Amino acid sequence: MWDFETDPEYQELLDWADAFVRDEVEPLDLIWPHLQFTPLTETRRKVVDPLKERVRQKGLWATHLGPDLGGQGYGQLKLGLLNEILGRSSWAPIVFGCQAPDTGNAEIIAHYGTPEQKERYLRPLLDGELFSSYSMTEPQGGADPTQFTTRAVRDGDDWVINGWKFFSSNANTAAFLIVMVVTNPDVSPYQGMSMFLLPTDTPGVNIVRNVGLHGESENEGSHALIHYENVRVPDSALLGGEGQAFVIAQTRLGGGRIHHAMRTIGVAQKAIDMMCERVLSRETAGSLLADKQTVQGYIADSYAQIKQFRLFVLYTAWEIDKYNDYKKVRKDIATAKVVMPTVLHDIAWRAMQVHGALGVSNEMPFLGMVTGAAALGLADGPTEVHKTTVAKQVLRDYKASDDVWPSEWLPRKRDAARARFAEYLELEVGNL
Ligand SMILES: Cc1cc2nc3c(=O)[nH]c(=O)nc-3n(C[C@H](O)[C@H](O)[C@H](O)COP(=O)(O)OP(=O)(O)OC[C@H]3O[C@@H](n4cnc5c(N)ncnc54)[C@H](O)[C@@H]3O)c2cc1C
């Protein structure tokens, strides 16, 4: 059965969320633009906590989680529909308890954490009371984790961690880190790396720089360069088993990637909304921008891109719900990851262009969207690497031709067709 409709009950909730985000949450983006991942001060708490409470009352808090973890267990498809709305605003995922990278981090603690780890880290994370950081990329290489050198060495009942990590998002405000390190250099990296959970204030965790994205002041960004210097953690800090890091990373990144794609739909739709308003408002050379053929092309191309992307992302979310196995849906998650930066880039760029000088100014949000699109092509792995994944998965369904000619080589197929219908062909010839 095919069905492209949202059930009316959930649609009502989505309509509520849409109005709530526009009216109540988007203003936070303007007054506290970079403070989403900073623990709440008393003043901010007075504004943000009541908003979170209203989300909870509607049953929309942390909808990515099952009821055992305090969510509704709505699944990825419903989360996708909600995330399209939340993508409009940088504060909205926080207010709805489903912000990256905490969602992915919560997911792996829920999957692999011990009861003590869940109590200490997961519970407050899900309550929205603290933030977390995932510390995997290293200065000398991110796309290829087999290059990682940060090392944990056993010392009695403890482990001692030494090395450097780069672009650990939100580390400067996070209460704890999940760090991926080499624990056994003598086996393949796929078996020799492990993950540790540790409080950010553990002695030896040195945040050397807070790298920012374009437009942010130097050293005031949210992506940390961290020097782990003789960081001592107990054996109980190990997340999952020793050597399990790659398996855990795949669980984390599968969900994270599709959630980014869902929110990207929201950002791109916002750009389309702005583009359409502008072209209907601005007249030049005797007619509205909306009447110019090239501009109409911008709108049609943008509509086509977002429509295809949205359907694909929702379909992929539906597949995840159906199979409950990220690995099985790997090809489509990677495809969504590949397409996402281009969709956002193209749409934001066109929307910016039709706004003229105002578009590139810091009085409109377009350049932030374009930078965001570039970041989406890197965060959680570069586009090129995901294309390789897609291609390998696609090729699994094919095999090489049995001989030098392709299986669709027409002369051979024609001969086979002639042989099959030989008696009729002879009759045709006889009747001439
Ligand atoms: C906004 C943002 C947030 C991030 N947050 C985090 C975080 O919280 N934690 C964390 O650990 N990391 C984080 N990262 C880092 C991210 O995971 C890495 O940037 C990414 O994995 C690429 O690694 P790299 O930057 O070292 O680039 P490299 O590995 O040096 O790759 C550079 C380029 O080389 C090309 N390339 C690489 N490999 C291949 C290949 N196999 N085939 C073809 N071309 C290739 C691609 O063009 C690629 O962009 C974040 C990055 C961004 C931009």
The ligand as an SDF file (V2000), in Angstrom:
LIG
                    3D

 53 58  0  0  0  0  0  0  0  0999 V2000
   30.0880   21.8080   11.1860 C   0  0  0  0  0  0  0  0  0  0  0  0
   30.9060   20.5940   11.4900 C   0  0  0  0  0  0  0  0  0  0  0  0
   30.6920   19.9070   12.6820 C   0  0  0  0  0  0  0  0  0  0  0  0
   31.4930   18.7970   12.9850 C   0  0  0  0  0  0  0  0  0  0  0  0
   31.2980   18.1740   14.1920 N   0  0  0  0  0  0  0  0  0  0  0  0
   32.1180   17.1590   14.5550 C   0  0  0  0  0  0  0  0  0  0  0  0
   31.9990   16.5650   15.8440 C   0  0  0  0  0  0  0  0  0  0  0  0
   31.1260   16.9390   16.6530 O   0  0  0  0  0  0  0  0  0  0  0  0
   32.8620   15.5860   16.1900 N   0  0  0  0  0  0  0  0  0  0  0  0
   33.8250   15.1380   15.3310 C   0  0  0  0  0  0  0  0  0  0  0  0
   34.5540   14.2380   15.7060 O   0  0  0  0  0  0  0  0  0  0  0  0
   33.9620   15.6810   14.0800 N   0  0  0  0  0  0  0  0  0  0  0  0
   33.1360   16.6860   13.6930 C   0  0  0  0  0  0  0  0  0  0  0  0
   33.2830   17.2770   12.4500 N   0  0  0  0  0  0  0  0  0  0  0  0
   34.3700   16.8520   11.5750 C   0  0  0  0  0  0  0  0  0  0  0  0
   33.9100   16.0260   10.3820 C   0  0  0  0  0  0  0  0  0  0  0  0
   33.5010   14.7570   10.7860 O   0  0  0  0  0  0  0  0  0  0  0  0
   35.1220   15.9770    9.4280 C   0  0  0  0  0  0  0  0  0  0  0  0
   35.3260   17.2920    8.9320 O   0  0  0  0  0  0  0  0  0  0  0  0
   34.9370   15.0290    8.2710 C   0  0  0  0  0  0  0  0  0  0  0  0
   34.8860   13.7010    8.6960 O   0  0  0  0  0  0  0  0  0  0  0  0
   36.0910   15.1900    7.2500 C   0  0  0  0  0  0  0  0  0  0  0  0
   37.3150   15.0850    7.8850 O   0  0  0  0  0  0  0  0  0  0  0  0
   38.4340   16.2130    7.6430 P   0  0  0  0  0  0  0  0  0  0  0  0
   37.8330   17.5350    7.9180 O   0  0  0  0  0  0  0  0  0  0  0  0
   39.6390   15.8340    8.4160 O   0  0  0  0  0  0  0  0  0  0  0  0
   38.7440   16.1630    6.1230 O   0  0  0  0  0  0  0  0  0  0  0  0
   39.7090   15.1330    5.3590 P   0  0  0  0  0  0  0  0  0  0  0  0
   39.5540   13.7760    5.9270 O   0  0  0  0  0  0  0  0  0  0  0  0
   41.0770   15.7160    5.3100 O   0  0  0  0  0  0  0  0  0  0  0  0
   39.0810   15.1840    3.9190 O   0  0  0  0  0  0  0  0  0  0  0  0
   39.2020   16.3990    3.1590 C   0  0  0  0  0  0  0  0  0  0  0  0
   38.5600   16.2350    1.8180 C   0  0  0  0  0  0  0  0  0  0  0  0
   39.2290   15.2310    1.0700 O   0  0  0  0  0  0  0  0  0  0  0  0
   38.3160   14.5730    0.2140 C   0  0  0  0  0  0  0  0  0  0  0  0
   38.2600   13.1530    0.5760 N   0  0  0  0  0  0  0  0  0  0  0  0
   38.5020   12.6110    1.7800 C   0  0  0  0  0  0  0  0  0  0  0  0
   38.3430   11.2720    1.7230 N   0  0  0  0  0  0  0  0  0  0  0  0
   38.0030   10.9640    0.4690 C   0  0  0  0  0  0  0  0  0  0  0  0
   37.7380    9.7480   -0.2290 C   0  0  0  0  0  0  0  0  0  0  0  0
   37.7590    8.5620    0.3960 N   0  0  0  0  0  0  0  0  0  0  0  0
   37.3990    9.8210   -1.5340 N   0  0  0  0  0  0  0  0  0  0  0  0
   37.3640   11.0140   -2.1860 C   0  0  0  0  0  0  0  0  0  0  0  0
   37.6470   12.1870   -1.5870 N   0  0  0  0  0  0  0  0  0  0  0  0
   37.9510   12.1770   -0.2760 C   0  0  0  0  0  0  0  0  0  0  0  0
   36.9570   15.2460    0.4390 C   0  0  0  0  0  0  0  0  0  0  0  0
   36.8060   16.2940   -0.4740 O   0  0  0  0  0  0  0  0  0  0  0  0
   37.1050   15.7910    1.8470 C   0  0  0  0  0  0  0  0  0  0  0  0
   36.2220   16.8700    2.1260 O   0  0  0  0  0  0  0  0  0  0  0  0
   32.4880   18.3570   12.0920 C   0  0  0  0  0  0  0  0  0  0  0  0
   32.6630   19.0410   10.8740 C   0  0  0  0  0  0  0  0  0  0  0  0
   31.8930   20.1470   10.5760 C   0  0  0  0  0  0  0  0  0  0  0  0
   32.1390   20.8810    9.2830 C   0  0  0  0  0  0  0  0  0  0  0  0
  1  2  1  0
  2  3  1  0
  2 52  2  0
  3  4  2  0
  4  5  1  0
  4 50  1  0
  5  6  2  0
  6  7  1  0
  6 13  1  0
  7  8  2  0
  7  9  1  0
  9 10  1  0
 10 11  2  0
 10 12  1  0
 12 13  2  0
 13 14  1  0
 14 15  1  0
 14 50  1  0
 15 16  1  0
 16 17  1  0
 16 18  1  0
 18 19  1  0
 18 20  1  0
 20 21  1  0
 20 22  1  0
 22 23  1  0
 23 24  1  0
 24 25  2  0
 24 26  1  0
 24 27  1  0
 27 28  1  0
 28 29  2  0
 28 30  1  0
 28 31  1  0
 31 32  1  0
 32 33  1  0
 33 34  1  0
 33 48  1  0
 34 35  1  0
 35 36  1  0
 35 46  1  0
 36 37  1  0
 36 45  1  0
 37 38  2  0
 38 39  1  0
 39 40  1  0
 39 45  2  0
 40 41  1  0
 40 42  2  0
 42 43  1  0
 43 44  2  0
 44 45  1  0
 46 47  1  0
 46 48  1  0
 48 49  1  0
 50 51  2  0
 51 52  1  0
 52 53  1  0
M  END
$$$$
